[in-house]
Amino acid sequence: MTIPPDLYGRRSRDRFVLAASALFTGVQKLRSLRPPALPPVRPVDRSMRLTVTSVVPVAEDVVALTLAAPDDRVLPAWQPGCHLDLHLPSGRRRQYSLCGDPSDRRTYRIAVRRLPDGGGGSLEIHNAISEGDTLKVQGPRNAFPFISRDRYLFIAGGIGITPILPMVKAAHKAAADWHLIYTGRSRATLPFLDDLAGLPESRITIRTDDEHGVPDCADLLTRATPGTAVHVCGPAPMIDGIRAAFPPAATLHYERFAPAPVTDGKPFEVELASSGRVLQIPPARSALDVIKEEKPDVAYSCRQGFCGTCKTRVLSGEVDQRAPSDPPGDDTMLICVSRATQGRLTLDL
């Protein structure tokens, strides 16, 4: 009697089949070791609906707005230098620095100066926003962080006190060595002088144009000794003057309320896809500046390439990406700062 190769009477398996089976088993084991697939990333909506609880004049042509949740819930935390994005009833989106107390988790405070020649946001707030109104808000976000140091020099020009004020109070609370220079046209135009009244007078210098003349930027920096963190916020000419006169060994941190001048700009053309209109962009102007004249309702906010409000799809042409948040090779551009490398851009506008 012939004994079968398998004690159970089964036929022996082909070597190729055995190898393929082992390979399949190994692959299955490797797959089982892989981490589970992560769920798709979903964008987080960080917007809030806040109620305007007060609108208070705090200086000539400056009002302070206090915002709170309708249900008085705790608001997201913030640090000195943070700002809010306000979506106004007109559709405008504007950014305003938080100038209240970070330990107050129930309210936010901002201040807005009336700018008759601005983009219309400040006029809308002054003329159309009242106590009891509800506004869509995003943030807080921080593009002007308060740097931790032992010694500070703070320089604020007019409404530029808004991000500086919480920094001054934080430095004082931390027992740091600090000094504030606060400049403006006159004392009547300087907001929050009352908020500074509780701080040591020896650490605060008020310089107004009507009393002391227009300050020289080099004079403002005499306290910027080596190791000093200098935080500056104010009009563009003051920022540019301080940058030009800034001494070595100190560190400069600043925030603008106006766009920086265009540097190394070359002329180019922008075609608006919706109308076929071709606009000429001069070397010293941004695409946004020229497009606003043709399309006054074009969306924008910071005009410095941070907020992303003016991001526009590029249908053709090569972009010179100049914004911090513009990824290279993307088919969009922030028209407030980015430009064409040459020739013409066709935009989805």
C-alpha positions as CSV (number, residue, x, y, z in Angstrom):
1,M,0.0,0.0,0.0
2,T,1.3,3.4,-1.0
3,I,1.6,5.9,1.8
4,P,0.2,9.4,0.7
5,P,2.6,12.3,1.2
6,D,0.1,13.9,3.6
7,L,-1.0,11.9,6.6
8,Y,-4.5,13.2,6.0
9,G,-4.5,12.1,2.4
10,R,-4.0,15.5,0.9
11,R,-1.8,16.1,-2.1
12,S,1.5,17.9,-1.5
13,R,1.3,21.6,-2.4
14,D,3.4,23.1,-5.2
15,R,6.5,25.1,-4.0
16,F,5.4,28.2,-5.9
17,V,2.0,28.1,-4.2
18,L,3.6,27.8,-0.8
19,A,5.9,30.8,-1.5
20,A,3.1,32.9,-2.8
21,S,1.0,32.0,0.3
22,A,3.8,33.0,2.6
23,L,4.3,36.3,0.8
24,F,0.6,37.1,1.0
25,T,0.6,36.2,4.7
26,G,3.6,38.5,5.3
27,V,2.0,41.4,3.5
28,Q,-1.2,41.0,5.5
29,K,0.8,41.1,8.8
30,L,2.7,44.3,7.7
31,R,-0.6,46.0,6.8
32,S,-1.9,45.1,10.3
33,L,1.1,47.0,11.8
34,R,0.2,50.2,10.0
35,P,-1.4,53.0,12.1
36,P,-5.1,53.5,11.4
37,A,-5.9,56.1,8.8
38,L,-6.5,59.6,10.3
39,P,-9.8,61.3,9.6
40,P,-9.7,64.2,7.1
41,V,-8.6,67.5,8.5
42,R,-11.6,69.8,8.8
43,P,-11.2,73.6,9.0
44,V,-12.0,75.1,12.4
45,D,-14.4,78.0,12.4
46,R,-12.9,80.5,14.9
47,S,-15.6,83.1,14.3
48,M,-17.8,84.5,17.1
49,R,-20.9,86.7,17.2
50,L,-20.2,89.3,19.9
51,T,-22.3,92.1,21.2
52,V,-21.1,95.7,21.4
53,T,-21.7,96.5,25.1
54,S,-20.3,100.1,25.0
55,V,-19.0,102.7,22.6
56,V,-17.0,105.4,24.5
57,P,-15.0,108.4,23.1
58,V,-11.5,108.1,24.5
59,A,-9.8,110.9,22.5
60,E,-10.5,113.3,19.7
61,D,-11.9,111.2,16.8
62,V,-11.2,108.0,18.7
63,V,-13.8,105.6,20.2
64,A,-13.3,102.5,22.3
65,L,-15.6,99.5,21.7
66,T,-16.2,96.8,24.3
67,L,-17.4,93.5,23.0
68,A,-18.8,90.5,24.9
69,A,-20.6,87.3,24.2
70,P,-24.4,87.6,24.2
71,D,-24.6,84.8,26.8
72,D,-21.6,86.2,28.8
73,R,-19.5,83.1,28.2
74,V,-15.7,83.1,28.7
75,L,-13.9,84.4,25.6
76,P,-10.8,82.9,24.0
77,A,-7.6,84.0,25.8
78,W,-5.2,86.5,24.3
79,Q,-1.8,88.0,24.9
80,P,-0.4,91.6,24.4
81,G,-0.1,92.3,20.7
82,C,-3.2,90.3,19.6
83,H,-5.8,91.7,17.3
84,L,-9.3,90.9,16.3
85,D,-10.8,90.7,12.7
86,L,-14.1,92.5,12.6
87,H,-16.6,91.7,9.9
88,L,-18.6,94.9,9.5
89,P,-22.2,95.1,8.3
90,S,-21.1,96.5,4.9
91,G,-19.0,93.4,4.3
92,R,-15.7,95.1,5.1
93,R,-13.2,93.2,7.2
94,R,-10.8,95.2,9.4
95,Q,-8.3,94.3,12.1
96,Y,-8.0,96.1,15.4
97,S,-5.6,95.6,18.2
98,L,-6.9,94.4,21.6
99,C,-6.1,97.1,24.2
100,G,-7.9,95.9,27.3
101,D,-6.9,93.6,30.1
102,P,-5.9,90.0,29.1
103,S,-7.1,88.7,32.5
104,D,-10.6,89.8,31.7
105,R,-12.0,86.8,29.9
106,R,-15.5,88.2,29.5
107,T,-14.8,91.3,27.3
108,Y,-12.6,92.5,24.5
109,R,-11.7,96.2,24.0
110,I,-10.6,97.8,20.8
111,A,-10.2,101.5,19.8
112,V,-10.7,103.0,16.4
113,R,-9.6,106.4,15.1
114,R,-11.8,108.1,12.5
115,L,-10.0,108.3,9.2
116,P,-11.9,110.3,6.6
117,D,-9.5,109.4,3.9
118,G,-9.2,105.7,4.8
119,G,-10.9,102.6,3.4
120,G,-14.2,103.3,5.0
121,G,-14.0,100.9,7.9
122,S,-13.3,103.5,10.6
123,L,-16.1,105.7,9.3
124,E,-18.5,102.8,9.4
125,I,-17.6,102.1,13.0
126,H,-17.9,105.7,14.1
127,N,-21.1,106.4,12.2
128,A,-23.0,103.1,12.1
129,I,-22.0,100.9,15.0
130,S,-23.9,101.4,18.3
131,E,-24.3,99.8,21.7
132,G,-26.3,96.6,21.4
133,D,-25.2,95.8,17.8
134,T,-23.9,92.3,17.1
135,L,-20.7,91.8,15.0
136,K,-19.0,88.8,13.6
137,V,-15.5,88.5,15.0
138,Q,-12.5,86.2,14.3
139,G,-9.5,85.8,16.5
140,P,-7.7,86.7,18.6
141,R,-4.6,86.4,16.5
142,N,-1.1,87.7,17.2
143,A,1.1,89.2,14.5
144,F,3.0,91.5,17.0
145,P,4.1,89.3,19.8
146,F,5.4,90.7,23.1
147,I,9.0,89.5,23.4
148,S,10.1,88.5,26.9
149,R,13.1,90.6,28.0
150,D,14.5,92.3,31.1
151,R,14.5,95.8,29.5
152,Y,12.0,97.5,27.2
153,L,11.5,100.7,25.2
154,F,8.0,101.2,24.0
155,I,7.2,103.9,21.3
156,A,3.6,104.6,20.4
157,G,2.4,107.1,17.9
158,G,-1.3,108.1,18.4
159,I,-3.6,105.2,17.9
160,G,-0.5,103.0,17.9
161,I,-0.9,102.9,21.7
162,T,-3.6,100.2,21.3
163,P,-1.2,97.1,21.1
164,I,1.5,98.9,23.2
165,L,-0.7,99.6,26.3
166,P,-1.2,95.9,27.3
167,M,2.6,95.4,26.7
168,V,3.5,98.3,29.0
169,K,1.2,96.9,31.8
170,A,2.6,93.4,31.3
171,A,6.2,94.7,31.6
172,H,5.3,96.6,34.7
173,K,3.6,93.6,36.3
174,A,6.8,91.5,35.5
175,A,8.9,94.1,37.3
176,A,10.9,94.7,34.1
177,D,12.9,97.8,33.3
178,W,10.7,99.7,30.9
179,H,10.0,103.2,29.4
180,L,7.2,104.4,27.2
181,I,7.4,107.3,24.8
182,Y,3.9,108.3,23.6
183,T,3.7,110.8,20.7
184,G,0.9,112.5,18.9
185,R,-0.4,115.8,17.5
186,S,-1.8,117.0,20.8
187,R,-2.8,115.6,24.2
188,A,-6.5,115.7,23.0
189,T,-5.7,113.2,20.3
190,L,-4.0,110.7,22.6
191,P,-6.3,107.9,23.7
192,F,-6.0,106.1,27.1
193,L,-4.0,108.7,28.9
194,D,-6.2,107.8,31.9
195,D,-5.1,104.2,31.7
196,L,-1.5,105.3,32.1
197,A,-2.2,107.5,35.1
198,G,-1.7,104.6,37.5
199,L,1.8,103.8,36.2
200,P,5.0,105.5,37.4
201,E,5.3,108.9,35.8
202,S,9.1,108.7,35.6
203,R,8.7,105.8,33.1
204,I,6.4,107.6,30.7
205,T,7.3,110.4,28.3
206,I,4.5,112.2,26.5
207,R,5.7,114.2,23.4
208,T,3.1,116.1,21.4
209,D,3.8,118.1,18.2
210,D,2.1,121.2,19.5
211,E,4.2,121.3,22.7
212,H,7.5,119.8,21.6
213,G,7.6,119.8,17.9
214,V,7.7,116.8,15.6
215,P,10.1,114.3,17.3
216,D,13.3,113.2,15.7
217,C,13.5,109.4,15.4
218,A,17.1,109.2,16.6
219,D,16.0,111.1,19.8
220,L,13.2,108.6,20.4
221,L,15.8,105.9,20.4
222,T,18.3,107.3,23.0
223,R,17.1,104.7,25.5
224,A,17.6,101.8,23.1
225,T,20.7,100.5,24.8
226,P,22.2,97.1,24.0
227,G,19.8,94.3,25.0
228,T,16.7,96.5,25.0
229,A,13.6,95.1,23.2
230,V,12.1,98.1,21.4
231,H,8.4,97.7,20.5
232,V,7.0,100.3,18.2
233,C,3.5,101.0,16.7
234,G,2.3,104.1,14.9
235,P,2.2,105.8,11.5
236,A,4.2,104.5,8.6
237,P,6.6,107.5,8.5
238,M,7.5,107.1,12.2
239,I,8.1,103.3,11.7
240,D,10.3,104.0,8.7
241,G,12.3,106.7,10.5
242,I,12.9,104.5,13.5
243,R,14.1,101.6,11.3
244,A,16.5,103.9,9.6
245,A,17.9,105.3,12.8
246,F,17.8,102.1,14.8
247,P,21.1,101.3,16.7
248,P,22.8,98.0,16.8
249,A,22.6,95.5,19.7
250,A,19.0,96.4,20.5
251,T,16.1,94.4,19.0
252,L,13.2,96.1,17.0
253,H,9.7,94.8,16.9
254,Y,7.0,96.8,15.2
255,E,3.5,96.8,13.8
256,R,2.2,99.1,11.1
257,F,-1.3,100.5,10.7
258,A,-0.6,101.3,7.0
259,P,1.0,99.2,4.2
260,A,4.8,99.4,3.8
261,P,6.0,101.2,0.7
262,V,6.6,99.1,-2.4
263,T,10.3,98.3,-2.9
264,D,11.9,97.0,-6.0
265,G,8.6,97.2,-7.8
266,K,8.4,96.7,-11.6
267,P,5.4,97.7,-13.7
268,F,3.0,95.0,-14.8
269,E,-0.5,94.5,-16.0
270,V,-3.6,92.9,-14.4
271,E,-6.5,91.6,-16.5
272,L,-9.8,91.3,-14.6
273,A,-11.4,88.1,-15.9
274,S,-15.0,89.3,-15.2
275,S,-14.8,92.3,-17.5
276,G,-11.6,91.8,-19.6
277,R,-10.4,95.2,-18.4
278,V,-6.6,95.5,-18.3
279,L,-5.1,97.7,-15.5
280,Q,-1.6,99.1,-15.5
281,I,0.2,98.6,-12.1
282,P,3.0,101.2,-11.7
283,P,6.3,100.3,-9.9
284,A,5.4,102.1,-6.6
285,R,1.8,101.0,-6.3
286,S,0.2,97.6,-5.3
287,A,-2.2,95.7,-7.5
288,L,-4.8,96.2,-4.7
289,D,-4.5,100.0,-4.9
290,V,-5.2,100.1,-8.6
291,I,-7.9,97.4,-8.6
292,K,-9.8,99.3,-5.8
293,E,-10.2,102.2,-8.2
294,E,-11.9,99.8,-10.7
295,K,-13.7,97.6,-8.2
296,P,-14.4,99.5,-4.9
297,D,-15.9,96.5,-3.3
298,V,-12.8,94.3,-3.6
299,A,-12.2,92.6,-0.3
300,Y,-9.1,93.5,1.8
301,S,-8.0,94.2,5.3
302,C,-4.4,94.4,6.6
303,R,-2.7,95.5,3.3
304,Q,0.5,93.9,4.5
305,G,0.2,90.3,3.4
306,F,-0.8,88.7,6.7
307,C,-4.6,88.3,7.0
308,G,-5.4,86.7,3.6
309,T,-8.6,88.7,3.0
310,C,-7.5,89.8,-0.5
311,K,-6.3,86.3,-1.7
312,T,-7.3,86.0,-5.3
313,R,-7.1,83.1,-7.8
314,V,-4.6,83.6,-10.6
315,L,-5.8,82.3,-13.9
316,S,-2.6,83.0,-15.9
317,G,0.7,84.6,-15.5
318,E,3.7,84.2,-13.1
319,V,3.4,85.6,-9.6
320,D,6.2,87.3,-7.6
321,Q,5.0,86.0,-4.2
322,R,5.8,88.7,-1.6
323,A,3.4,87.8,1.2
324,P,4.5,85.8,4.3
325,S,1.4,83.6,3.9
326,D,1.7,83.0,0.1
327,P,3.0,79.5,-0.6
328,P,5.4,79.3,-3.6
329,G,3.7,77.7,-6.6
330,D,0.2,78.3,-5.4
331,D,-2.3,79.5,-8.0
332,T,-3.4,82.4,-5.8
333,M,-1.9,85.7,-4.7
334,L,-2.4,88.4,-2.1
335,I,-3.0,91.4,-4.3
336,C,-2.0,93.8,-1.5
337,V,1.7,92.9,-1.7
338,S,2.4,90.3,-4.4
339,R,3.2,91.2,-7.9
340,A,3.9,89.8,-11.4
341,T,7.4,88.7,-12.2
342,Q,6.8,90.2,-15.6
343,G,4.1,90.9,-18.2
344,R,0.5,90.3,-17.3
345,L,-1.6,88.4,-14.7
346,T,-5.2,87.4,-15.3
347,L,-7.1,87.4,-12.0
348,D,-10.4,85.8,-11.1
349,L,-11.9,89.2,-10.4
